[in-house]
């Protein structure tokens, strides 16, 4: 620099420094015209020394900055070869403690960027990093200067980032050096259809999105609202450039971006919500476009290729190969790297009226979403991580909305994630925040519909064997399982994030499934149930029901390995077709649903049971077997405090029993009785509900017969008496058992009714009042009257009197209307009067006594004579014809202290005999 200019350039007065810069600008122009690059280089070195030396006075450093700006203006775009000398020292000034240095350095870089245009993009990463710090500067003037520079850079990126090629060897060398530092990466290809594009088909562009993403992934976790706003604005700009396809790198910064939703600054929240909505719209468009391309390609192949010559791999979409590290897998061009197939060309012709043509006269067509590859599994991984209590409510609701939308347009992606979606969605069904609850309900409903529409394994196994031979073998992970480090990938805001970049690979599109059948399912036969005691089957607990470890699939090749995307284990490719039932892991899903039984929320437990009911309907032979650990959990759920939970649990148990072998049903009944035996509170408060619901969902006779067979052999006489009393009350009063009661009344005409009565009678003998009421219900009045003699020898306890009191009240109920009408026919039903007067004699003079006496007096006062039958000691009742016959020797007691059963001539008879004193004492102690 000339001495006069140098003296003025370091003057303390700003106007003199500015005038010196103008003179320096003229000198640089002269040197540039003369081609004196050596002198220009020396001048730039001198200016860099002036502003970069922190020991220099402030006015000298400012003079160096304003002189460098003048030099850049003089050189214009030809300043590019010298930028390597001053860009790094200039960016160091962005963090200088002096406000004026920071401001003039931003002003200087503004002038340099304005004249260098696209050449400045070679240094985009360091400039972006430095500007992100100035965006949160405390000095307003510095912040304003940085904002001006930021706007200029955004204009340059939006205009030139996708096509600009470095024009100078020096900047191209810087670009190559960046490649060596970051490794080979995939970039959007330079469009060969553009003017001169054929000359740059293999050149590196100045801007590299693949090089920028690691920096963005690191800076995305800042906490300053100013820096966050800066980052959101830049992501918006980069996303607005179609050729860059930023959406393909979304997993690299989505986790940090979702945190902005809970930023205290409203501007940041609004901008983030808008950006995320735009990303979701793009993903939807890409998914729809991909499916349309696949459907069209499949239709073309089906139409053009004869059926006999079709190869198994004919339905695969053509692979996209790379001929150069800079060639992208995002946009298909007319070169060797990405070849257009006839199917894609035909598809473009059909929608040509709907797309925009480029400026080259429509030679190339740009279709939004075509050729873009999205890492769905990595995105779903990030969304799942938002669904815990550690994240803000807005993040949880946003993640649920995204998952719900994915279930609408990319459900094949979501199917393998079902075992992990269950524990993320179901607990939020009862969330105290309405926004989260409604989003969870919608997501759960959509996921349930998706799984419900999958073909069951039985459907897949029934397909013709000839079709099975066309299936291309492939390995499908049972369900995506995160690695050990995936529990908390989010970092603290003040910590750095190590990330590396490798080549981003392609994600193969799913095949159309209409003609590709799934292989036959492997149905595990139900093992025969061992005859265990009821107590042994109740020892299992929920801690044994955790899902088995699922081996994660191999990492997807050629994928950027950042801290977030590396979490997605099954990244081998886009999932196979939805119709392939192998995508869905039934057992892992059942295990996760079983764990939800422990939830404190009723809605969650009900939803888990609804899921299990649906899954069992789809694969009744594959899940919820007796020995798979789920059965004890279902039994334990019967003790739930919610009536709705119990109803769904019983519906599921009934569904399993109806589709299982008889041994399963017997084991279920035995375990249920064991549960009632150990939990008397459950029997008292929920026993009636449980038995009635079982009768609704299963055959009532089957249930009562099995209960009777088990109770008949019950060793705990007290429990047997209580259980028979409960079953008897349900039998008499429950509307669900109306048809069952009618069968018991038809003993004279139907042999099956006689057999049913015999089966119940044996176990009902455990309770005196219950067996008496059973005889009244079955209209076996003669036998019931004979039972009264046994009552006389029993110890009449308060509990027994209470039961008789309830029976009198039941006689006054609509269930026994027929019995009260039969009182009007004493000649036809003589023993009925004896039964009722016997009850009257047993009762103390209570309200029940008065009620029954009034009923009998009403009959006598109406003029109906009471004709009491004569009794001749012990009698024998034939259950088939109700005829009384004299008995010889008393029949020895076979079961119960007061009633005995024996078989005569192949028919069942009941003998009344005088009980021994010892039997009387046992009955009294049992009652």
Buried (B, 14 or more C-beta within 10 A) or exposed (E): BEEEBBEBBBBEEEEBBBBBBEBBBEBBBEBBEEEBEEBBBEBBEBBBEBBBEEEBEEBBBBBBBBBBBBBBBBBBBBBBBBBBBBBBBBBBBBEBEBBBBBBBBBBBBBBBBBBBBBBBBBBBBBBBBBBBBBBBBEBEEBBEBBBEBBEBBBEBBBEBBBBBBBBBEBBBBBBEEBBEEBEBBBBBBBBBBBEEBEEBBBBBBBBBBBBBBBBBBBBBBBEBBBBBBBBBBBBBBBBEBBBBBBBBBBBBBBBBBBBBBBBEBEEBBEBBBEBBEBBBEBBBBBBEBBBBBBEBBBBBBBEEEEEEEBEEEEBBBEEBEBEBBBBBBBBBBBBEBBBBBEBBEEBBEEBEEEEEEEEEEEEBBEBEBBBBBBBBBBBBBBBBBBBBEEBBBBBBBBBBBBBBBBBEBBBBBBBBBBBBBBBBBBBBBBBEBEBBBBBBBBBBEBBBEBBEEBBBBBBBBEBEEEEBEBBEEEEBBBBBBBEEEBEEBBBEEEEEBEBEBBBBBBBBBBBBBEBBBBBBBEEEEBEEBEEEEBEEBBEBEBEEBEBEEBEBBEBBEBBBBBBBBBBBBBBBBBBBBBBBBBBBBBBBBBBBBBBBBEBEBBBBBBBBBBBBBBBBEBBBBBBBBBEBBBBBBBBBBBBBEBEEBBBBBBBBBBBBBBBBBEBBBBBBBBBBBBBBBEBEEBBEEBBBBBBBBBBBBBBBBBBBBBBBBBBBEBEEBEBBBBBBBBBBBBBBBBEBBEEBBEBBBBBEEEEEBBBBBBBBBBBBBBBBBBBBBBBBBBBBBBBBBBBBBBBEBBEBEEEBBEBBBBBBEBBBEEBBEEBBEBBEEBEEBBBBBBBBBBBBEBBEEEEBBEBBBEBBEEBEEEEBEEEEEEBEEBBBBBBBEBEBEEBEEEBEBEEBBBBBBEEEEEEBBBBBBEBEEEBBEBBBEBB
